[in-house]
Amino acid sequence: MILGVVQGVTEFVPISSSAHLVLVPWLLGWENPGLAFDVMLHLGTLLAVVAFFWRDLLELAVGGVLSIKERSLADEPRRKIAWLILLGTIPAAVIGFTLEEFFEGLFGAPFWVGVLLLCTGILLAASERWSRRTLEVQQMSWLDALLVGLGQALAIAPGISRSGATISAGLWRGLQREAAARYSFLLATPIILGTGLYKSRDLLSSAVFSGFPLALAAGFAAASISGFLSIRFLLGYLRRGRLYPFAIYCWVVGAGSMLLALASAA
């Protein structure tokens, strides 16, 4: 359940869920919970996004279908945004598939996770300090969507926050804070679904689900509930708040992780 809460909170708050899922078990001396648990946590955060944005997702699905049927965007924001999300998903899908082994190797390296957390902090602070924030999601260009998608692709590495990278990229491209966060969360839906399905490819042919159904259910529920609350918190916070507190958190945890990793290796 603890890891479920960690996943739910850190998937959407820009402090890197992948980093925390590496560092928390490492610091507490826990064994790897396994593929089944990882899949359930991803499905839990997917449920959180769908539960929070179900109206938006339904409208986008309808808009996407109509744009194909009529072969026109018809100046409707929902049609354009549906295709922006699809375009933004492509970089992470391509890079994740081609460099899977490289990124998986980083999950066993707490020192480098700490280094990448420092990078996340720099991204957050720099985008807060130097970006202009005037645009809404429907005003994004195709280039904007692609660049935000590249930010999401970087977040395949543990320590680079997915929400942090995409929100920062959105701010750099001129989105308002809340608009950047909203687009980031909508963009998360296909990639979280795809990740869960991809990781399930080895799961379905094994018996790993049979051992701990209660633990899997608890992790799923914890990730869903904490994820939903995290989305609501961050959207509300970004109407007035800034990203600096999250940047500082990433720097502190990243530096601490690096020092502990060096000390344990000495």
C-alpha positions, 0 to 999 in steps of 0.5 A: 500500500505504501508503494501505491501511495508513492506511485499515485502521488509522485506520478502527477506531482512533478517529483518523479514516480520512477525515482521514488519507486527505486529509492523507497524500496532501496532505502527501506531494504525491501525486495523488488515487489515484482512485475505484477505489482508494477502493472497494478500501480500503473493501472491504478494511476490510469484509473485516477486520470480517467476518473478525474478527466472522464468528461474531457477524455470522452469529448476528445474521443468523440472529437477524434472520431469525428475528425477522421469521419469528416476529414476535418478539424472544423475549428473545434478545440476537442478535435485538435487537442485529440490529435495533439495528444496522439502526436505528443505520445509518439516520441515516448513510444518510439524511444521507450521501445528502442532504448528499453534495455538502457533505461531498465538498467538505470532502475538499479542505479540509485546514484544516477537516479539522484543525478536525474532528480537534480536535472528534474529540479533544474527543468522545473526552476528554469521553466518557472523563471524564464518561460512566458505563460499566456496560452491555453491548450487549444492554442498549442501548435503541432510543434508544441505538442511534439516538443512536450512529447519529447519531454515525456520521452525523457521521463522514461529515465528514472529520476526525470519526472514525467509530469515535471518534464511535460509541464516544463516543456509546456511552460517553455512553449508558452502555456499557462501553468494550469493549462500545461498541467492539464495537457500533461495529465491528458497526455499521460493517459495513452502512455500509462495505458500503453506501459501497463499493456506492454508490461503485461505481455510477460505477465499474462503467460505466468502465474505471478498474479496468484500469490498476493491478490490482497497486496495487488488490490491494496496497491491498485486502490492506493495508487488510484485514490492518491493519484486522483487527489494529487491531480486535484491538488496540483491543478488547484495549486498551479492556479497561483503557486509556483514550481520552485518548491518541487524543484527544491524537493528534487534537489534535496532528495537527489543530492541525498540519494547520491551521497547515500549511494556513494557512502554505501559503495565505499 
